[in-house]
Amino acid sequence: MASEQVECGDYLVERIPVVEEKQQLVTEDVYTARIEATQTSQILRFAAKTLPNLNGIEHVKRVRRESAEPNGKWLLVILCQCKMMDRDKLDAHLKGTEWEDSQISVNKVPSYPPYTRDQFEQWKTIWPVAYRPPVKLKKLIFNQEEEAYIQACLLEVDELCHQNYSTGSRSVAVVIGNPVTRNTVARSTDRTRETGNPLRHAAMCCIAQVAQGEVERLATREKGTLQTRNKSDLDDDNIHLPLKRTHEEYDSEKIEPSEDVANYLCEGLDVFSSKEPCVMCTMALVHSRIGRLFFIDESESGGISHYSMHCIKALNHHFTAFKCVRLTNAEK
Ligand SMILES: [Zn+2]
């Protein structure tokens, strides 16, 4: 799998593959019948009526030529998956039909749909499969302004880290940026030591800042009529959950969602971190629906490189994650 890297000034930015891109070829067995091309529709009708449907391998093509010859007479047609019935039962189904004397064999087919073109090229040699390139797998390209914005945010993270380190705290810093305006909207260092609160990781502090900023902005906009949480809930040293605004809340508050009001706290925002976020912070980033995460140092217990939490199918939000390597002067 070719890795995607782009240089952004002092940093080499590399997209972290999603789980599907790392998937190796896995196969399962199917029964096939050897038939002439003219019999295809008949045997498919027979299979549809009397045999179990194909389940979970809809990406697999039902029919293939027996040989590579373009005008070969013989085809192999998938009858059903071997896990659905044993061979004796299949023979019993075929007995007395026009397919009784067909040559039945067991063939392997790819268990999963290919996600990348490389997987497609490799897996289709086992058995023909359909391929739909995922929309989000578009080529990694940053324009000049975006490169400058990414570099500026990463430099800010490094600078914050440096300042924090000199005060004796752990050297972790996070900046949240808006990719549209290219401004930073929150910044924080790790505050666990100075507050004695083990949850005050830099990313959590930044999300809290975005939450507070949103509350203040909406309160100003509604001229104080907006029902917000108690001020004590918003004290900087209290962890508070992102204020998810549902459509019902919009309705009850008579606030019309507009282009500048996100439905989730950090929807579409970029998070820049000196260290790969831990599992807790990564989950908070998923819940607040960030658009992209850029981190510099990998972590042994990180939510991305070890748990791929940015692309877990069961979660209702996914984001793109990038690992950023500082380039030395010689590497630039
Ligand atoms: Zn954390």
Boltz pocket constraint, residues with backbone or C-beta under 6 A from the ligand:
constraints:
  - pocket:
      binder: B
      contacts: [[A, 201], [A, 202], [A, 203], [A, 277], [A, 278], [A, 279], [A, 280], [A, 281], [A, 282]]
      max_distance: 6.0
